[in-house]
Amino acid sequence: MRQPDRTSTKTPAGAAVPIDGAVRVFIVAALLLVGSAAASLLLLPEHTDTAFAWTIRPPLSAAWLGAGYASAFVALAATLRRRDWRDIRVGVAVVAAGLVVILAATLLHLERFHWKAPHAMARVWAWAWLGWYLLLPPALLVALARQRRHVGGAAAAPSTLPLAFRAATLAVAAAMAVYGVLLFARPDLAPLLWPWTLTPLTARMVAAWWLGVAVALVTTSRCRHYGEAGVAAPAFVTFAALQSANLLRFREQLGAGPLLPTLLLLAALAGIGIVALRGARA
């Protein structure tokens, strides 16, 4: 007689896919990271030399990264209210992409971090940063492996999103991905690509957020309906709004690099988020 499979709890077609407890634990841990980073970088962008993991100059760069963490916080916080795995995939995707790329940037520039800084807060941030980014990626892999046990016939379903929305989402994702890859692989090209001065480390951190948003957009384009995109939509609008506010707040720090492409991508991202929000509420 065939023995029942006790390692899988696959979900019947048409049913919600339950979210594994390990995924919930990962989300809470990630919320602590992104919330702390967002608060520090948005509230104290001029004091990263004493109150963050590494010194970020100019303050516009610190605030830009902080806005990325704030938008990730919005996406992750939205997942806490959901009960279907398919509704939170976008939030998990953006964090997963960011974790990998930011860890790579960190390891490439370890000498820039405040391991032995005279300020205790800076040292705490440096070591906590490294610990978070070393522990969270394997924790995510474990959580996703456990989540796979719940995915069955309910996993595959056709998308009802309008073709124009999906095409626009993928187009913006492609543009952001190109930006991200170029900034990460060739930070020396930042003066030609970016509207203010970036150090190699900061260029790669900025690239991580462009790539994270690109992954979130691709995942959004694969959602079944606007309701599933509802986790990412507020985060897209938050990212665009905060970054626009940063550009206005620190406009005197803008350099000779091209600003228009960044503004167009932010506007497109905000538009996608607004359309998804309206569609989810319809």
Secondary structure, DSSP 8 states (H G I E B T S, - for coil): -----SS-----TTS-----HHHHHHHHHHHHHHHHHHHHHHH-GGGHHHHSSB--SSHHHHHHHHHHHHHHHHHHHHHTT--SHHHHHHHHHHHHHHHHHHHHHHHHTGGGB-TT-SSHHHHHHHHHHHHHHHHHHHHHHHHHHHHGGG-SGGG-----S-HHHHHHHHHHHHHHHHHHHHHHH-GGGHHHH-SS---HHHHHHHHHHHHHHHHHHHHHHT-SSTTGGGTHHHHHHHHHHHHHHHHHHTGGG--SS--HHHHHHHHHHHHHHHHHHHHHH-
